[in-house]
Each structure stands twice: as C-alpha cells, then as structure tokens.
C-alpha cells in the first residue's frame, strides 16, 4: 500500500458501542467465542489478535458470563440483545 491516510481515529468505547449496535439480534446464549470472533473479523475488520480482548469487553458490556471460555451466557438467562 502506498499513500495511506488516516482521517480519524475511533476510541475503544465508541467502537464497542458501534459493534454492539450492529450485533443486535445476532448474539444469543451459547454463541461460540469463535463464531463471535469470525463475525468481528468478517464484518468489522478487527484483527484476530484483538478479537479475544474485544469479546471480553462485549461480554462485560452485555452483562454476560463465560464459564467454559467458549460459550457466553446472559446473566439473566433469557435476556438477549434487542
């Protein structure tokens, strides 16, 4: 690549909110972490090395837990992103 120009930067907080808005209806109990990572890479161009950190942030923001580190669950059991 040549002549790459950065026009604007996005804070982590803003990026997380944008991704959450776009993921509405796609996150559900027991979605796999690898599936979430694939969505982040394919739809948001998030590099693989940042997916784990980003998914951890999403889990916190969505009030989820991930006991087996493979399948996040909503804390309330039936709550989903609407």
C-alpha positions as YAML, in Angstrom:
chain: A
units: angstrom
residues:
- id: 1
  name: UNK
  ca: [0.00, 0.00, 0.00]
- id: 2
  name: UNK
  ca: [1.11, 3.49, -0.70]
- id: 3
  name: UNK
  ca: [-0.18, 6.88, 0.37]
- id: 4
  name: UNK
  ca: [-2.30, 5.66, 3.26]
- id: 5
  name: UNK
  ca: [-4.03, 8.49, 5.06]
- id: 6
  name: UNK
  ca: [-5.67, 8.28, 8.48]
- id: 7
  name: UNK
  ca: [-8.64, 10.61, 8.56]
- id: 8
  name: UNK
  ca: [-9.97, 9.93, 12.01]
- id: 9
  name: UNK
  ca: [-9.48, 7.63, 14.95]
- id: 10
  name: UNK
  ca: [-12.14, 5.90, 16.98]
- id: 11
  name: UNK
  ca: [-11.99, 5.38, 20.72]
- id: 12
  name: UNK
  ca: [-12.41, 1.87, 22.09]
- id: 13
  name: UNK
  ca: [-15.64, 2.96, 23.80]
- id: 14
  name: UNK
  ca: [-17.10, 4.28, 20.54]
- id: 15
  name: UNK
  ca: [-16.04, 1.16, 18.62]
- id: 16
  name: UNK
  ca: [-17.64, -1.15, 21.20]
- id: 17
  name: UNK
  ca: [-20.91, 0.81, 21.05]
- id: 18
  name: UNK
  ca: [-20.93, 0.69, 17.23]
- id: 19
  name: UNK
  ca: [-20.27, -3.06, 17.21]
- id: 20
  name: UNK
  ca: [-22.94, -3.68, 19.87]
- id: 21
  name: UNK
  ca: [-25.47, -1.76, 17.81]
- id: 22
  name: UNK
  ca: [-24.61, -3.80, 14.70]
- id: 23
  name: UNK
  ca: [-24.68, -7.12, 16.58]
- id: 24
  name: UNK
  ca: [-28.22, -6.60, 17.89]
- id: 25
  name: UNK
  ca: [-30.19, -9.77, 17.33]
- id: 26
  name: UNK
  ca: [-27.10, -11.83, 16.48]
- id: 27
  name: UNK
  ca: [-25.81, -12.50, 19.99]
- id: 28
  name: UNK
  ca: [-27.58, -15.23, 21.91]
- id: 29
  name: UNK
  ca: [-26.88, -17.62, 24.80]
- id: 30
  name: UNK
  ca: [-24.23, -20.19, 23.92]
- id: 31
  name: UNK
  ca: [-22.99, -18.42, 20.77]
- id: 32
  name: UNK
  ca: [-19.42, -19.63, 20.49]
- id: 33
  name: UNK
  ca: [-16.48, -17.33, 21.07]
- id: 34
  name: UNK
  ca: [-15.04, -18.50, 17.75]
- id: 35
  name: UNK
  ca: [-18.28, -17.53, 15.99]
- id: 36
  name: UNK
  ca: [-18.15, -14.09, 17.61]
- id: 37
  name: UNK
  ca: [-14.52, -13.73, 16.55]
- id: 38
  name: UNK
  ca: [-15.44, -14.64, 12.97]
- id: 39
  name: UNK
  ca: [-18.23, -12.03, 12.96]
- id: 40
  name: UNK
  ca: [-15.83, -9.39, 14.30]
- id: 41
  name: UNK
  ca: [-13.19, -10.23, 11.70]
- id: 42
  name: UNK
  ca: [-15.54, -10.53, 8.72]
- id: 43
  name: UNK
  ca: [-17.91, -7.66, 9.45]
- id: 44
  name: UNK
  ca: [-15.79, -5.18, 11.40]
- id: 45
  name: UNK
  ca: [-12.26, -5.91, 10.14]
- id: 46
  name: UNK
  ca: [-11.00, -6.46, 13.68]
- id: 47
  name: UNK
  ca: [-7.68, -8.28, 13.59]
- id: 48
  name: UNK
  ca: [-7.56, -11.78, 15.07]
- id: 49
  name: UNK
  ca: [-5.08, -10.75, 17.74]
- id: 50
  name: UNK
  ca: [-7.58, -8.21, 19.12]
- id: 51
  name: UNK
  ca: [-10.69, -10.42, 18.99]
- id: 52
  name: UNK
  ca: [-10.24, -12.01, 22.43]
- id: 53
  name: UNK
  ca: [-9.87, -8.65, 24.16]
- id: 54
  name: UNK
  ca: [-12.78, -7.23, 22.22]
- id: 55
  name: UNK
  ca: [-15.01, -10.21, 23.01]
- id: 56
  name: UNK
  ca: [-14.16, -9.86, 26.71]
- id: 57
  name: UNK
  ca: [-15.27, -6.23, 26.52]
- id: 58
  name: UNK
  ca: [-18.51, -7.23, 24.75]
- id: 59
  name: UNK
  ca: [-19.23, -9.86, 27.41]
- id: 60
  name: UNK
  ca: [-18.82, -7.23, 30.13]
- id: 61
  name: UNK
  ca: [-20.91, -4.62, 28.28]
- id: 62
  name: UNK
  ca: [-23.72, -7.13, 27.64]
- id: 63
  name: UNK
  ca: [-23.75, -8.42, 31.22]
- id: 64
  name: UNK
  ca: [-22.74, -11.94, 30.17]
- id: 65
  name: UNK
  ca: [-20.50, -14.60, 31.68]
- id: 66
  name: UNK
  ca: [-18.47, -17.35, 30.03]
- id: 67
  name: UNK
  ca: [-17.77, -20.21, 32.46]
- id: 68
  name: UNK
  ca: [-16.21, -22.55, 29.91]
- id: 69
  name: UNK
  ca: [-14.50, -19.72, 27.94]
- id: 70
  name: UNK
  ca: [-16.27, -20.97, 24.81]
- id: 71
  name: UNK
  ca: [-19.98, -20.13, 25.20]
- id: 72
  name: UNK
  ca: [-21.09, -16.78, 26.67]
- id: 73
  name: UNK
  ca: [-24.42, -16.66, 28.53]
- id: 74
  name: UNK
  ca: [-26.55, -13.69, 29.52]
- id: 75
  name: UNK
  ca: [-26.62, -13.31, 33.31]
- id: 76
  name: UNK
  ca: [-30.42, -13.23, 33.43]
- id: 77
  name: UNK
  ca: [-30.65, -16.43, 31.38]
- id: 78
  name: UNK
  ca: [-33.16, -15.34, 28.76]
- id: 79
  name: UNK
  ca: [-32.04, -11.77, 28.12]
- id: 80
  name: UNK
  ca: [-30.83, -11.11, 24.58]
- id: 81
  name: UNK
  ca: [-29.69, -8.06, 22.68]
- id: 82
  name: UNK
  ca: [-32.80, -6.50, 21.20]
...
